[in-house]
Amino acid sequence: MVLSAAGFVVIVALAAFSYLKSEGIALLSKNAVAIVTVEGVIENSRETVRTLDRLAKNDGVRAVVLRVDSPGGGVAPSQEIYDAVLRVREKKPVVASLGGVAASGGYYVASGCDAIVANPGTLTGSIGVILQTGNVSELLKKVGIQGVIVKAGKFKDIGSPLREMSEEEKRLLDNLLQNVHTQFIAAVSRGRKLPVEQVRQLADGRIYSGEQARDLKLVDQLGGLRDAVQLAAERAGISGEPSWIEIEKRQPPWWWRRLTGLMENGPESFGGLQFLFSGPWGTSG
């Protein structure tokens, strides 16, 4: 009985420590700024969205800093994180802190924040959409392999690497990409409070340094993470030194993220195609 009681106490203590180590400690302070990290290729939005939604309801957190260090990623998960940022903005300030790279989908999620702080050398922007596929039919012929496609639906195998893409298919995909690109431009316009046409002029897929982005009004000020935290604290009306809380997201194994990402974030990926808010310089997709 003594051992069971002791074991129960240990379990409770570990659970409490784990909770306090993340967002729970914010309940102990009324001047807390929570830091949520969006890092690497954006493949799955679930944990980030859940974290942001919890922080929106946590009265111990006065402001949120979204630390972005990402070359971009999938369309749908980037949009879901952006929407979650807007929900937090309705209740408390959200400031983006851009790390080494915050481009394409990385900039998409940052643009939803109240303000953006970037290092002078941060690589950002890359407002565009990319589709990558290949045609290996000639290679297969050389090695004596013949690809076979059985389909129901004229465009079901669009983007298949087993054959050349038709001009009609190229036009169809171009229209689709233009539509998604327009969505990206509208999101940046809304988040940054800039005219759509002004954003459109900057949205040709090129990347900018943090300094260039500031001059183009894609970024508000130059600085690092500490500057972003201080700005968030000021906007929340926190006096004195704010408490920093780095939220640790519990990540499932990589193979599970890949599997659930394909199933959960399917609108931008089908058949042999994947639509990305990213660029070939940032990620292979």
C-alpha positions as CSV (number, residue, x, y, z in Angstrom):
1,M,0.0,0.0,0.0
2,V,2.9,2.4,0.8
3,L,4.6,1.7,-2.5
4,S,1.3,2.2,-4.4
5,A,0.7,5.5,-2.7
6,A,4.3,6.6,-3.4
7,G,4.0,5.6,-7.0
8,F,0.7,7.5,-7.3
9,V,2.4,10.6,-5.9
10,V,5.3,10.3,-8.3
11,I,2.9,9.9,-11.3
12,V,0.9,13.0,-10.2
13,A,4.1,15.0,-9.7
14,L,5.4,14.1,-13.1
15,A,2.1,14.9,-14.7
16,A,2.0,18.3,-12.9
17,F,5.6,19.0,-13.9
18,S,4.9,18.2,-17.6
19,Y,1.8,20.5,-17.5
20,L,3.6,23.4,-15.8
21,K,6.6,23.0,-18.1
22,S,4.3,23.9,-21.0
23,E,1.4,26.3,-20.8
24,G,0.2,25.6,-17.3
25,I,2.9,27.7,-15.7
26,A,1.2,30.7,-17.2
27,L,-1.5,30.4,-14.6
28,L,1.2,31.3,-12.0
29,S,1.8,34.6,-13.7
30,K,-0.4,37.3,-15.1
31,N,2.4,38.8,-17.2
32,A,3.3,35.8,-19.4
33,V,4.2,35.9,-23.0
34,A,3.9,32.4,-24.7
35,I,6.3,31.5,-27.5
36,V,5.0,29.0,-30.1
37,T,7.4,27.7,-32.6
38,V,6.6,26.9,-36.2
39,E,9.8,25.1,-37.4
40,G,10.8,23.1,-40.5
41,V,8.5,22.2,-43.4
42,I,4.9,22.8,-42.5
43,E,3.3,19.4,-43.1
44,N,0.7,19.1,-40.4
45,S,-1.1,21.9,-38.6
46,R,-2.9,19.9,-35.9
47,E,-0.6,20.4,-32.9
48,T,0.1,24.1,-33.7
49,V,-3.6,24.9,-34.1
50,R,-4.4,23.1,-30.8
51,T,-1.7,25.0,-29.0
52,L,-2.8,28.3,-30.3
53,D,-6.5,27.6,-29.5
54,R,-5.5,26.7,-25.9
55,L,-3.4,29.8,-25.5
56,A,-6.3,31.9,-26.7
57,K,-8.4,30.7,-23.7
58,N,-5.6,30.8,-21.2
59,D,-6.0,34.0,-19.1
60,G,-2.5,33.6,-17.7
61,V,-1.1,34.3,-21.2
62,R,-1.3,38.0,-22.0
63,A,0.3,37.7,-25.5
64,V,1.7,35.2,-27.9
65,V,4.9,35.2,-30.0
66,L,4.9,33.0,-33.1
67,R,8.5,32.0,-33.7
68,V,8.7,31.1,-37.4
69,D,11.7,29.3,-38.9
70,S,10.3,27.5,-41.9
71,P,10.8,27.5,-45.7
72,G,7.1,26.8,-46.2
73,G,5.1,23.6,-46.8
74,G,1.6,22.4,-47.6
75,V,-1.2,24.8,-48.5
76,A,-3.9,23.6,-46.2
77,P,-1.8,23.3,-43.0
78,S,-0.4,26.8,-43.6
79,Q,-3.9,28.2,-44.0
80,E,-5.1,26.4,-40.8
81,I,-2.3,27.9,-38.7
82,Y,-3.0,31.3,-40.2
83,D,-6.7,31.0,-39.2
84,A,-5.7,29.9,-35.7
85,V,-3.5,33.0,-35.4
86,L,-6.4,35.2,-36.3
87,R,-8.5,33.6,-33.6
88,V,-5.9,34.4,-31.0
89,R,-5.6,38.0,-32.3
90,E,-9.3,38.5,-31.3
91,K,-8.3,38.0,-27.7
92,K,-4.7,39.0,-27.2
93,P,-1.7,40.4,-29.2
94,V,0.2,38.0,-31.4
95,V,3.7,39.0,-32.7
96,A,5.7,37.0,-35.2
97,S,9.4,36.5,-34.8
98,L,11.2,35.4,-38.0
99,G,14.3,33.3,-37.7
100,G,16.7,32.3,-40.4
101,V,14.0,31.5,-43.0
102,A,10.3,32.4,-42.9
103,A,9.3,32.1,-46.5
104,S,6.3,31.1,-48.5
105,G,4.0,29.1,-46.1
106,G,6.3,30.4,-43.3
107,Y,5.5,34.0,-44.2
108,Y,1.9,33.1,-44.8
109,V,1.4,32.1,-41.1
110,A,3.4,35.0,-39.9
111,S,1.4,37.5,-41.9
112,G,-1.7,36.7,-39.8
113,C,0.0,38.3,-36.7
114,D,-0.5,41.8,-35.3
115,A,3.2,42.6,-36.1
116,I,6.2,40.9,-37.6
117,V,9.8,41.2,-36.3
118,A,12.6,39.9,-38.5
119,N,16.3,39.8,-38.4
120,P,18.0,41.9,-41.1
121,G,19.3,38.8,-42.8
122,T,16.1,36.7,-42.5
123,L,15.0,35.1,-45.8
124,T,11.3,35.8,-46.1
125,G,8.6,36.5,-48.7
126,S,8.5,34.0,-51.5
127,I,4.7,34.7,-51.9
128,G,3.8,32.1,-54.5
129,V,2.6,28.6,-55.1
130,I,4.5,25.8,-56.7
131,L,3.6,22.4,-58.2
132,Q,6.3,19.8,-58.8
133,T,6.1,16.7,-60.8
134,G,8.2,14.7,-63.3
135,N,8.0,12.6,-66.4
136,V,10.0,9.4,-66.2
137,S,8.3,7.6,-69.2
138,E,11.4,7.8,-71.4
139,L,13.6,6.4,-68.6
140,L,11.2,3.5,-68.0
141,K,11.4,2.7,-71.7
142,K,15.2,2.5,-71.6
143,V,15.1,0.0,-68.8
144,G,12.3,-2.0,-70.4
145,I,9.5,-1.0,-68.0
146,Q,6.0,0.0,-69.3
147,G,3.8,2.1,-67.0
148,V,0.1,1.1,-67.0
149,I,-2.7,3.5,-65.9
150,V,-6.3,2.5,-65.3
151,K,-8.6,5.3,-64.4
152,A,-12.2,6.5,-64.2
153,G,-12.3,10.2,-64.8
154,K,-10.6,12.1,-67.6
155,F,-8.1,14.0,-65.3
156,K,-7.7,11.4,-62.5
157,D,-4.1,10.7,-63.5
158,I,-3.2,14.4,-64.0
159,G,0.5,14.9,-63.2
160,S,1.3,11.2,-63.6
161,P,5.1,10.6,-64.0
162,L,4.3,7.8,-66.4
163,R,3.3,10.1,-69.3
164,E,3.7,13.6,-70.7
165,M,1.2,16.2,-69.5
166,S,-1.2,17.5,-72.1
167,E,-1.7,21.2,-72.9
168,E,-5.2,21.0,-71.6
169,E,-4.0,19.6,-68.3
170,K,-1.3,22.3,-68.0
171,R,-4.0,25.0,-68.4
172,L,-6.2,23.3,-65.8
173,L,-3.4,23.2,-63.3
174,D,-2.3,26.7,-64.1
175,N,-5.8,28.0,-63.3
176,L,-5.8,26.0,-60.1
177,L,-2.4,27.5,-59.1
178,Q,-3.5,31.0,-59.9
179,N,-6.6,30.6,-57.7
180,V,-4.5,29.4,-54.7
181,H,-2.0,32.2,-55.4
182,T,-4.9,34.7,-55.2
183,Q,-5.8,33.2,-51.8
184,F,-2.3,33.7,-50.6
185,I,-2.3,37.4,-51.7
186,A,-5.6,38.0,-50.1
187,A,-4.4,36.5,-46.8
188,V,-1.3,38.6,-46.7
189,S,-3.4,41.7,-47.6
190,R,-5.8,40.9,-44.8
191,G,-3.2,40.1,-42.2
192,R,-0.9,43.0,-43.0
193,K,-3.7,45.5,-43.8
194,L,-2.2,46.3,-47.1
195,P,-4.0,46.9,-50.4
196,V,-4.4,43.7,-52.5
197,E,-2.7,45.4,-55.5
198,Q,0.3,46.4,-53.4
199,V,0.8,42.8,-52.2
200,R,0.3,41.5,-55.7
201,Q,3.2,43.5,-56.9
202,L,5.4,41.8,-54.4
203,A,4.0,38.3,-54.8
204,D,6.0,37.0,-57.7
205,G,7.7,34.3,-55.6
206,R,10.9,36.2,-55.0
207,I,12.6,36.2,-51.5
208,Y,13.5,39.2,-49.5
209,S,15.9,39.9,-46.7
210,G,14.4,41.0,-43.5
211,E,15.6,44.5,-44.2
212,Q,14.1,44.6,-47.6
213,A,10.8,43.2,-46.3
214,R,10.7,46.0,-43.7
215,D,11.1,48.6,-46.4
216,L,8.3,46.9,-48.4
217,K,6.0,46.8,-45.3
218,L,6.0,43.0,-45.2
219,V,7.8,43.3,-41.9
220,D,7.2,45.9,-39.1
221,Q,10.6,46.1,-37.4
222,L,14.1,44.5,-37.3
223,G,15.1,42.5,-34.3
224,G,15.4,39.1,-32.7
225,L,13.2,36.9,-30.5
226,R,13.7,39.1,-27.4
227,D,12.6,42.2,-29.3
228,A,9.4,40.3,-30.5
229,V,8.7,39.3,-26.9
230,Q,9.1,42.8,-25.7
231,L,6.9,44.2,-28.4
232,A,4.2,41.6,-27.6
233,A,4.4,42.6,-23.9
234,E,4.1,46.2,-24.7
235,R,1.0,45.6,-26.9
236,A,-0.5,43.6,-24.0
237,G,0.1,46.4,-21.5
238,I,2.6,44.4,-19.5
239,S,4.8,46.5,-17.3
240,G,8.2,45.4,-16.3
241,E,10.0,42.3,-17.5
242,P,7.6,39.8,-19.0
243,S,7.7,36.1,-18.3
244,W,8.7,33.9,-21.2
245,I,7.0,30.6,-21.7
246,E,8.2,28.4,-24.5
247,I,5.4,26.0,-25.4
248,E,6.6,22.5,-26.2
249,K,4.5,20.7,-28.7
250,R,4.3,17.0,-28.3
251,Q,5.2,15.6,-31.8
252,P,4.2,12.1,-32.9
253,P,6.9,10.0,-34.7
254,W,7.8,11.3,-38.2
255,W,6.2,8.3,-39.9
256,W,2.9,9.0,-38.2
257,R,3.1,12.7,-39.1
258,R,3.7,11.7,-42.7
259,L,0.8,9.2,-42.8
260,T,-1.7,11.5,-41.1
261,G,-0.5,14.5,-43.1
262,L,-1.4,12.7,-46.3
263,M,-4.8,11.8,-45.0
264,E,-5.6,14.9,-43.0
265,N,-4.3,17.7,-45.3
266,G,-5.3,16.1,-48.6
267,P,-6.8,19.1,-50.4
268,E,-3.4,20.2,-51.7
269,S,-2.1,16.8,-52.5
270,F,-3.6,14.2,-54.8
271,G,-2.4,11.6,-57.3
272,G,1.2,12.5,-58.2
273,L,0.9,16.2,-57.4
274,Q,1.6,18.3,-54.4
275,F,0.8,22.0,-54.1
276,L,3.2,23.9,-51.8
277,F,3.6,27.3,-50.3
278,S,7.3,26.8,-50.7
279,G,10.1,26.8,-53.2
280,P,12.6,24.3,-54.5
281,W,15.4,26.3,-52.7
282,G,13.6,25.7,-49.4
283,T,12.3,22.2,-49.5
284,S,11.8,19.2,-51.7
285,G,8.2,19.0,-50.6
